[in-house]
Amino acid sequence: MIISVLICLTAWSSVAAACKCDDPGDYDLVFRGEAVSTFTESHYQRERFGSTNTQFRVIEILSGDTYERVDVHSDAPGRCGLSFEQGGIYVVYAKRYGNARGLFETKDCYGRTKTVTDRGR
């Protein structure tokens, strides 16, 4: 029994440490925006397996094309993703996600996406 638990813990820690990202290079979009809605694609164990799509109202474009609203895809926090709270103000560094206009992705290892306040311009 103890050996089984140790094997499971070892396997789990390797999954948790498996958060790897390619160098994003240049970001396609950097903006300050308000998270207006969040949709989790998988409600089953979201913290480890689900991914989230968050729609942002763009307050200010810092780099990239002009948008009023953008959708940002992110994996679950346990898989290099980020969580965004509705109503939160964030500076988001993102890459294009697929071919749809206004659809981007961000990851924890992009390293710069952060929560801000309106006073933190």
Phi and psi in radians as a Rosetta constraint file:
Dihedral C 1 N 2 CA 2 C 2 CIRCULARHARMONIC -1.097 0.35
Dihedral N 2 CA 2 C 2 N 3 CIRCULARHARMONIC -0.686 0.35
Dihedral C 2 N 3 CA 3 C 3 CIRCULARHARMONIC -1.112 0.35
Dihedral N 3 CA 3 C 3 N 4 CIRCULARHARMONIC -0.710 0.35
Dihedral C 3 N 4 CA 4 C 4 CIRCULARHARMONIC -1.071 0.35
Dihedral N 4 CA 4 C 4 N 5 CIRCULARHARMONIC -0.741 0.35
Dihedral C 4 N 5 CA 5 C 5 CIRCULARHARMONIC -1.116 0.35
Dihedral N 5 CA 5 C 5 N 6 CIRCULARHARMONIC -0.757 0.35
Dihedral C 5 N 6 CA 6 C 6 CIRCULARHARMONIC -1.100 0.35
Dihedral N 6 CA 6 C 6 N 7 CIRCULARHARMONIC -0.702 0.35
Dihedral C 6 N 7 CA 7 C 7 CIRCULARHARMONIC -1.114 0.35
Dihedral N 7 CA 7 C 7 N 8 CIRCULARHARMONIC -0.766 0.35
Dihedral C 7 N 8 CA 8 C 8 CIRCULARHARMONIC -1.102 0.35
Dihedral N 8 CA 8 C 8 N 9 CIRCULARHARMONIC -0.751 0.35
Dihedral C 8 N 9 CA 9 C 9 CIRCULARHARMONIC -1.139 0.35
Dihedral N 9 CA 9 C 9 N 10 CIRCULARHARMONIC -0.684 0.35
Dihedral C 9 N 10 CA 10 C 10 CIRCULARHARMONIC -1.122 0.35
Dihedral N 10 CA 10 C 10 N 11 CIRCULARHARMONIC -0.768 0.35
Dihedral C 10 N 11 CA 11 C 11 CIRCULARHARMONIC -1.113 0.35
Dihedral N 11 CA 11 C 11 N 12 CIRCULARHARMONIC -0.743 0.35
Dihedral C 11 N 12 CA 12 C 12 CIRCULARHARMONIC -1.116 0.35
Dihedral N 12 CA 12 C 12 N 13 CIRCULARHARMONIC -0.730 0.35
Dihedral C 12 N 13 CA 13 C 13 CIRCULARHARMONIC -1.158 0.35
Dihedral N 13 CA 13 C 13 N 14 CIRCULARHARMONIC -0.559 0.35
Dihedral C 13 N 14 CA 14 C 14 CIRCULARHARMONIC -1.250 0.35
Dihedral N 14 CA 14 C 14 N 15 CIRCULARHARMONIC -0.560 0.35
Dihedral C 14 N 15 CA 15 C 15 CIRCULARHARMONIC -1.187 0.35
Dihedral N 15 CA 15 C 15 N 16 CIRCULARHARMONIC -0.757 0.35
Dihedral C 15 N 16 CA 16 C 16 CIRCULARHARMONIC -1.125 0.35
Dihedral N 16 CA 16 C 16 N 17 CIRCULARHARMONIC -0.596 0.35
Dihedral C 16 N 17 CA 17 C 17 CIRCULARHARMONIC -1.469 0.35
Dihedral N 17 CA 17 C 17 N 18 CIRCULARHARMONIC -0.033 0.35
Dihedral C 17 N 18 CA 18 C 18 CIRCULARHARMONIC -1.457 0.35
Dihedral N 18 CA 18 C 18 N 19 CIRCULARHARMONIC 0.229 0.35
Dihedral C 18 N 19 CA 19 C 19 CIRCULARHARMONIC -1.279 0.35
Dihedral N 19 CA 19 C 19 N 20 CIRCULARHARMONIC 1.741 0.35
Dihedral C 19 N 20 CA 20 C 20 CIRCULARHARMONIC -2.172 0.35
Dihedral N 20 CA 20 C 20 N 21 CIRCULARHARMONIC 2.448 0.35
Dihedral C 20 N 21 CA 21 C 21 CIRCULARHARMONIC -2.275 0.35
Dihedral N 21 CA 21 C 21 N 22 CIRCULARHARMONIC 2.509 0.35
Dihedral C 21 N 22 CA 22 C 22 CIRCULARHARMONIC -1.267 0.35
Dihedral N 22 CA 22 C 22 N 23 CIRCULARHARMONIC 2.696 0.35
Dihedral C 22 N 23 CA 23 C 23 CIRCULARHARMONIC -1.053 0.35
Dihedral N 23 CA 23 C 23 N 24 CIRCULARHARMONIC 2.133 0.35
Dihedral C 23 N 24 CA 24 C 24 CIRCULARHARMONIC -1.223 0.35
Dihedral N 24 CA 24 C 24 N 25 CIRCULARHARMONIC -0.200 0.35
Dihedral C 24 N 25 CA 25 C 25 CIRCULARHARMONIC 1.093 0.35
Dihedral N 25 CA 25 C 25 N 26 CIRCULARHARMONIC -2.399 0.35
Dihedral C 25 N 26 CA 26 C 26 CIRCULARHARMONIC -1.370 0.35
Dihedral N 26 CA 26 C 26 N 27 CIRCULARHARMONIC 2.453 0.35
Dihedral C 26 N 27 CA 27 C 27 CIRCULARHARMONIC -1.415 0.35
Dihedral N 27 CA 27 C 27 N 28 CIRCULARHARMONIC 2.511 0.35
Dihedral C 27 N 28 CA 28 C 28 CIRCULARHARMONIC -1.363 0.35
Dihedral N 28 CA 28 C 28 N 29 CIRCULARHARMONIC -0.471 0.35
Dihedral C 28 N 29 CA 29 C 29 CIRCULARHARMONIC -2.651 0.35
Dihedral N 29 CA 29 C 29 N 30 CIRCULARHARMONIC 2.315 0.35
Dihedral C 29 N 30 CA 30 C 30 CIRCULARHARMONIC -2.240 0.35
Dihedral N 30 CA 30 C 30 N 31 CIRCULARHARMONIC 2.189 0.35
Dihedral C 30 N 31 CA 31 C 31 CIRCULARHARMONIC -2.601 0.35
Dihedral N 31 CA 31 C 31 N 32 CIRCULARHARMONIC 2.814 0.35
Dihedral C 31 N 32 CA 32 C 32 CIRCULARHARMONIC -1.884 0.35
Dihedral N 32 CA 32 C 32 N 33 CIRCULARHARMONIC 2.225 0.35
Dihedral C 32 N 33 CA 33 C 33 CIRCULARHARMONIC -2.694 0.35
Dihedral N 33 CA 33 C 33 N 34 CIRCULARHARMONIC 2.914 0.35
Dihedral C 33 N 34 CA 34 C 34 CIRCULARHARMONIC -1.791 0.35
Dihedral N 34 CA 34 C 34 N 35 CIRCULARHARMONIC 2.256 0.35
Dihedral C 34 N 35 CA 35 C 35 CIRCULARHARMONIC -1.276 0.35
Dihedral N 35 CA 35 C 35 N 36 CIRCULARHARMONIC 1.963 0.35
Dihedral C 35 N 36 CA 36 C 36 CIRCULARHARMONIC -1.725 0.35
Dihedral N 36 CA 36 C 36 N 37 CIRCULARHARMONIC -0.423 0.35
Dihedral C 36 N 37 CA 37 C 37 CIRCULARHARMONIC -2.756 0.35
Dihedral N 37 CA 37 C 37 N 38 CIRCULARHARMONIC 2.628 0.35
Dihedral C 37 N 38 CA 38 C 38 CIRCULARHARMONIC -2.343 0.35
Dihedral N 38 CA 38 C 38 N 39 CIRCULARHARMONIC 2.339 0.35
Dihedral C 38 N 39 CA 39 C 39 CIRCULARHARMONIC -2.195 0.35
Dihedral N 39 CA 39 C 39 N 40 CIRCULARHARMONIC 2.155 0.35
Dihedral C 39 N 40 CA 40 C 40 CIRCULARHARMONIC -1.653 0.35
Dihedral N 40 CA 40 C 40 N 41 CIRCULARHARMONIC 2.154 0.35
Dihedral C 40 N 41 CA 41 C 41 CIRCULARHARMONIC -1.216 0.35
Dihedral N 41 CA 41 C 41 N 42 CIRCULARHARMONIC -0.540 0.35
Dihedral C 41 N 42 CA 42 C 42 CIRCULARHARMONIC -2.294 0.35
Dihedral N 42 CA 42 C 42 N 43 CIRCULARHARMONIC 2.084 0.35
Dihedral C 42 N 43 CA 43 C 43 CIRCULARHARMONIC -1.457 0.35
Dihedral N 43 CA 43 C 43 N 44 CIRCULARHARMONIC -0.193 0.35
Dihedral C 43 N 44 CA 44 C 44 CIRCULARHARMONIC -1.363 0.35
Dihedral N 44 CA 44 C 44 N 45 CIRCULARHARMONIC 2.000 0.35
Dihedral C 44 N 45 CA 45 C 45 CIRCULARHARMONIC 0.824 0.35
Dihedral N 45 CA 45 C 45 N 46 CIRCULARHARMONIC 0.953 0.35
Dihedral C 45 N 46 CA 46 C 46 CIRCULARHARMONIC -0.865 0.35
Dihedral N 46 CA 46 C 46 N 47 CIRCULARHARMONIC -0.704 0.35
Dihedral C 46 N 47 CA 47 C 47 CIRCULARHARMONIC -1.062 0.35
Dihedral N 47 CA 47 C 47 N 48 CIRCULARHARMONIC -0.409 0.35
Dihedral C 47 N 48 CA 48 C 48 CIRCULARHARMONIC -1.961 0.35
Dihedral N 48 CA 48 C 48 N 49 CIRCULARHARMONIC -0.549 0.35
Dihedral C 48 N 49 CA 49 C 49 CIRCULARHARMONIC -2.144 0.35
Dihedral N 49 CA 49 C 49 N 50 CIRCULARHARMONIC -0.444 0.35
Dihedral C 49 N 50 CA 50 C 50 CIRCULARHARMONIC -1.366 0.35
Dihedral N 50 CA 50 C 50 N 51 CIRCULARHARMONIC 2.804 0.35
Dihedral C 50 N 51 CA 51 C 51 CIRCULARHARMONIC -2.129 0.35
Dihedral N 51 CA 51 C 51 N 52 CIRCULARHARMONIC 2.771 0.35
Dihedral C 51 N 52 CA 52 C 52 CIRCULARHARMONIC -2.186 0.35
Dihedral N 52 CA 52 C 52 N 53 CIRCULARHARMONIC 2.446 0.35
Dihedral C 52 N 53 CA 53 C 53 CIRCULARHARMONIC -1.988 0.35
Dihedral N 53 CA 53 C 53 N 54 CIRCULARHARMONIC 2.197 0.35
Dihedral C 53 N 54 CA 54 C 54 CIRCULARHARMONIC -2.090 0.35
Dihedral N 54 CA 54 C 54 N 55 CIRCULARHARMONIC 2.285 0.35
Dihedral C 54 N 55 CA 55 C 55 CIRCULARHARMONIC -1.660 0.35
Dihedral N 55 CA 55 C 55 N 56 CIRCULARHARMONIC 2.296 0.35
Dihedral C 55 N 56 CA 56 C 56 CIRCULARHARMONIC -1.971 0.35
Dihedral N 56 CA 56 C 56 N 57 CIRCULARHARMONIC 2.455 0.35
Dihedral C 56 N 57 CA 57 C 57 CIRCULARHARMONIC -1.568 0.35
Dihedral N 57 CA 57 C 57 N 58 CIRCULARHARMONIC 2.073 0.35
Dihedral C 57 N 58 CA 58 C 58 CIRCULARHARMONIC -1.331 0.35
Dihedral N 58 CA 58 C 58 N 59 CIRCULARHARMONIC 2.195 0.35
Dihedral C 58 N 59 CA 59 C 59 CIRCULARHARMONIC -1.621 0.35
Dihedral N 59 CA 59 C 59 N 60 CIRCULARHARMONIC -0.733 0.35
Dihedral C 59 N 60 CA 60 C 60 CIRCULARHARMONIC -2.683 0.35
Dihedral N 60 CA 60 C 60 N 61 CIRCULARHARMONIC 2.282 0.35
Dihedral C 60 N 61 CA 61 C 61 CIRCULARHARMONIC -1.533 0.35
Dihedral N 61 CA 61 C 61 N 62 CIRCULARHARMONIC 2.189 0.35
Dihedral C 61 N 62 CA 62 C 62 CIRCULARHARMONIC -1.713 0.35
Dihedral N 62 CA 62 C 62 N 63 CIRCULARHARMONIC -0.484 0.35
Dihedral C 62 N 63 CA 63 C 63 CIRCULARHARMONIC -2.853 0.35
Dihedral N 63 CA 63 C 63 N 64 CIRCULARHARMONIC 2.360 0.35
Dihedral C 63 N 64 CA 64 C 64 CIRCULARHARMONIC 1.929 0.35
Dihedral N 64 CA 64 C 64 N 65 CIRCULARHARMONIC -3.030 0.35
Dihedral C 64 N 65 CA 65 C 65 CIRCULARHARMONIC -1.174 0.35
Dihedral N 65 CA 65 C 65 N 66 CIRCULARHARMONIC 2.806 0.35
Dihedral C 65 N 66 CA 66 C 66 CIRCULARHARMONIC -1.519 0.35
Dihedral N 66 CA 66 C 66 N 67 CIRCULARHARMONIC 2.280 0.35
Dihedral C 66 N 67 CA 67 C 67 CIRCULARHARMONIC -2.423 0.35
Dihedral N 67 CA 67 C 67 N 68 CIRCULARHARMONIC 2.597 0.35
Dihedral C 67 N 68 CA 68 C 68 CIRCULARHARMONIC -1.557 0.35
Dihedral N 68 CA 68 C 68 N 69 CIRCULARHARMONIC -0.621 0.35
Dihedral C 68 N 69 CA 69 C 69 CIRCULARHARMONIC -2.422 0.35
Dihedral N 69 CA 69 C 69 N 70 CIRCULARHARMONIC 2.528 0.35
Dihedral C 69 N 70 CA 70 C 70 CIRCULARHARMONIC -2.392 0.35
Dihedral N 70 CA 70 C 70 N 71 CIRCULARHARMONIC 2.662 0.35
Dihedral C 70 N 71 CA 71 C 71 CIRCULARHARMONIC -1.847 0.35
Dihedral N 71 CA 71 C 71 N 72 CIRCULARHARMONIC 2.291 0.35
Dihedral C 71 N 72 CA 72 C 72 CIRCULARHARMONIC -2.101 0.35
Dihedral N 72 CA 72 C 72 N 73 CIRCULARHARMONIC 2.127 0.35
Dihedral C 72 N 73 CA 73 C 73 CIRCULARHARMONIC -1.592 0.35
Dihedral N 73 CA 73 C 73 N 74 CIRCULARHARMONIC 2.446 0.35
Dihedral C 73 N 74 CA 74 C 74 CIRCULARHARMONIC -2.619 0.35
Dihedral N 74 CA 74 C 74 N 75 CIRCULARHARMONIC 2.410 0.35
Dihedral C 74 N 75 CA 75 C 75 CIRCULARHARMONIC -1.179 0.35
Dihedral N 75 CA 75 C 75 N 76 CIRCULARHARMONIC 3.007 0.35
Dihedral C 75 N 76 CA 76 C 76 CIRCULARHARMONIC -1.099 0.35
Dihedral N 76 CA 76 C 76 N 77 CIRCULARHARMONIC 2.678 0.35
Dihedral C 76 N 77 CA 77 C 77 CIRCULARHARMONIC -0.950 0.35
Dihedral N 77 CA 77 C 77 N 78 CIRCULARHARMONIC -0.564 0.35
Dihedral C 77 N 78 CA 78 C 78 CIRCULARHARMONIC -1.293 0.35
Dihedral N 78 CA 78 C 78 N 79 CIRCULARHARMONIC -0.089 0.35
Dihedral C 78 N 79 CA 79 C 79 CIRCULARHARMONIC -2.212 0.35
Dihedral N 79 CA 79 C 79 N 80 CIRCULARHARMONIC 0.712 0.35
Dihedral C 79 N 80 CA 80 C 80 CIRCULARHARMONIC 1.354 0.35
Dihedral N 80 CA 80 C 80 N 81 CIRCULARHARMONIC 0.113 0.35
Dihedral C 80 N 81 CA 81 C 81 CIRCULARHARMONIC -1.601 0.35
Dihedral N 81 CA 81 C 81 N 82 CIRCULARHARMONIC 3.113 0.35
Dihedral C 81 N 82 CA 82 C 82 CIRCULARHARMONIC -2.200 0.35
Dihedral N 82 CA 82 C 82 N 83 CIRCULARHARMONIC 2.650 0.35
Dihedral C 82 N 83 CA 83 C 83 CIRCULARHARMONIC -1.853 0.35
Dihedral N 83 CA 83 C 83 N 84 CIRCULARHARMONIC 2.406 0.35
Dihedral C 83 N 84 CA 84 C 84 CIRCULARHARMONIC -2.104 0.35
Dihedral N 84 CA 84 C 84 N 85 CIRCULARHARMONIC 2.348 0.35
Dihedral C 84 N 85 CA 85 C 85 CIRCULARHARMONIC -1.672 0.35
Dihedral N 85 CA 85 C 85 N 86 CIRCULARHARMONIC 2.359 0.35
Dihedral C 85 N 86 CA 86 C 86 CIRCULARHARMONIC -0.986 0.35
Dihedral N 86 CA 86 C 86 N 87 CIRCULARHARMONIC 2.311 0.35
Dihedral C 86 N 87 CA 87 C 87 CIRCULARHARMONIC 1.593 0.35
Dihedral N 87 CA 87 C 87 N 88 CIRCULARHARMONIC -0.236 0.35
Dihedral C 87 N 88 CA 88 C 88 CIRCULARHARMONIC -1.282 0.35
Dihedral N 88 CA 88 C 88 N 89 CIRCULARHARMONIC 2.588 0.35
Dihedral C 88 N 89 CA 89 C 89 CIRCULARHARMONIC -1.826 0.35
Dihedral N 89 CA 89 C 89 N 90 CIRCULARHARMONIC 2.271 0.35
Dihedral C 89 N 90 CA 90 C 90 CIRCULARHARMONIC -2.346 0.35
Dihedral N 90 CA 90 C 90 N 91 CIRCULARHARMONIC 2.642 0.35
Dihedral C 90 N 91 CA 91 C 91 CIRCULARHARMONIC -1.741 0.35
Dihedral N 91 CA 91 C 91 N 92 CIRCULARHARMONIC 2.113 0.35
Dihedral C 91 N 92 CA 92 C 92 CIRCULARHARMONIC -2.033 0.35
Dihedral N 92 CA 92 C 92 N 93 CIRCULARHARMONIC 2.263 0.35
Dihedral C 92 N 93 CA 93 C 93 CIRCULARHARMONIC -1.830 0.35
Dihedral N 93 CA 93 C 93 N 94 CIRCULARHARMONIC 2.084 0.35
Dihedral C 93 N 94 CA 94 C 94 CIRCULARHARMONIC -2.412 0.35
Dihedral N 94 CA 94 C 94 N 95 CIRCULARHARMONIC 2.711 0.35
Dihedral C 94 N 95 CA 95 C 95 CIRCULARHARMONIC -1.976 0.35
Dihedral N 95 CA 95 C 95 N 96 CIRCULARHARMONIC 2.709 0.35
Dihedral C 95 N 96 CA 96 C 96 CIRCULARHARMONIC -1.032 0.35
Dihedral N 96 CA 96 C 96 N 97 CIRCULARHARMONIC 2.545 0.35
Dihedral C 96 N 97 CA 97 C 97 CIRCULARHARMONIC -2.228 0.35
Dihedral N 97 CA 97 C 97 N 98 CIRCULARHARMONIC 1.820 0.35
Dihedral C 97 N 98 CA 98 C 98 CIRCULARHARMONIC 1.345 0.35
Dihedral N 98 CA 98 C 98 N 99 CIRCULARHARMONIC -2.799 0.35
Dihedral C 98 N 99 CA 99 C 99 CIRCULARHARMONIC -1.841 0.35
Dihedral N 99 CA 99 C 99 N 100 CIRCULARHARMONIC -0.095 0.35
Dihedral C 99 N 100 CA 100 C 100 CIRCULARHARMONIC -1.289 0.35
Dihedral N 100 CA 100 C 100 N 101 CIRCULARHARMONIC 2.415 0.35
Dihedral C 100 N 101 CA 101 C 101 CIRCULARHARMONIC -1.192 0.35
Dihedral N 101 CA 101 C 101 N 102 CIRCULARHARMONIC 2.332 0.35
Dihedral C 101 N 102 CA 102 C 102 CIRCULARHARMONIC 1.464 0.35
Dihedral N 102 CA 102 C 102 N 103 CIRCULARHARMONIC 0.201 0.35
Dihedral C 102 N 103 CA 103 C 103 CIRCULARHARMONIC -1.991 0.35
Dihedral N 103 CA 103 C 103 N 104 CIRCULARHARMONIC 2.147 0.35
Dihedral C 103 N 104 CA 104 C 104 CIRCULARHARMONIC -2.341 0.35
Dihedral N 104 CA 104 C 104 N 105 CIRCULARHARMONIC 2.978 0.35
Dihedral C 104 N 105 CA 105 C 105 CIRCULARHARMONIC -2.327 0.35
Dihedral N 105 CA 105 C 105 N 106 CIRCULARHARMONIC 2.689 0.35
Dihedral C 105 N 106 CA 106 C 106 CIRCULARHARMONIC -2.436 0.35
Dihedral N 106 CA 106 C 106 N 107 CIRCULARHARMONIC 2.744 0.35
Dihedral C 106 N 107 CA 107 C 107 CIRCULARHARMONIC -2.413 0.35
Dihedral N 107 CA 107 C 107 N 108 CIRCULARHARMONIC 2.722 0.35
Dihedral C 107 N 108 CA 108 C 108 CIRCULARHARMONIC -1.005 0.35
Dihedral N 108 CA 108 C 108 N 109 CIRCULARHARMONIC -0.681 0.35
Dihedral C 108 N 109 CA 109 C 109 CIRCULARHARMONIC -1.368 0.35
Dihedral N 109 CA 109 C 109 N 110 CIRCULARHARMONIC -0.038 0.35
Dihedral C 109 N 110 CA 110 C 110 CIRCULARHARMONIC -1.175 0.35
Dihedral N 110 CA 110 C 110 N 111 CIRCULARHARMONIC -0.425 0.35
Dihedral C 110 N 111 CA 111 C 111 CIRCULARHARMONIC 1.384 0.35
Dihedral N 111 CA 111 C 111 N 112 CIRCULARHARMONIC -0.072 0.35
Dihedral C 111 N 112 CA 112 C 112 CIRCULARHARMONIC -2.118 0.35
Dihedral N 112 CA 112 C 112 N 113 CIRCULARHARMONIC -0.342 0.35
Dihedral C 112 N 113 CA 113 C 113 CIRCULARHARMONIC -1.068 0.35
Dihedral N 113 CA 113 C 113 N 114 CIRCULARHARMONIC 2.302 0.35
Dihedral C 113 N 114 CA 114 C 114 CIRCULARHARMONIC -2.645 0.35
Dihedral N 114 CA 114 C 114 N 115 CIRCULARHARMONIC 2.818 0.35
Dihedral C 114 N 115 CA 115 C 115 CIRCULARHARMONIC -1.434 0.35
Dihedral N 115 CA 115 C 115 N 116 CIRCULARHARMONIC 2.424 0.35
Dihedral C 115 N 116 CA 116 C 116 CIRCULARHARMONIC -2.392 0.35
Dihedral N 116 CA 116 C 116 N 117 CIRCULARHARMONIC 3.047 0.35
Dihedral C 116 N 117 CA 117 C 117 CIRCULARHARMONIC -2.101 0.35
Dihedral N 117 CA 117 C 117 N 118 CIRCULARHARMONIC 2.921 0.35
Dihedral C 117 N 118 CA 118 C 118 CIRCULARHARMONIC -1.039 0.35
Dihedral N 118 CA 118 C 118 N 119 CIRCULARHARMONIC -0.494 0.35
Dihedral C 118 N 119 CA 119 C 119 CIRCULARHARMONIC -1.290 0.35
Dihedral N 119 CA 119 C 119 N 120 CIRCULARHARMONIC -0.321 0.35
Dihedral C 119 N 120 CA 120 C 120 CIRCULARHARMONIC -1.599 0.35
Dihedral N 120 CA 120 C 120 N 121 CIRCULARHARMONIC 0.539 0.35
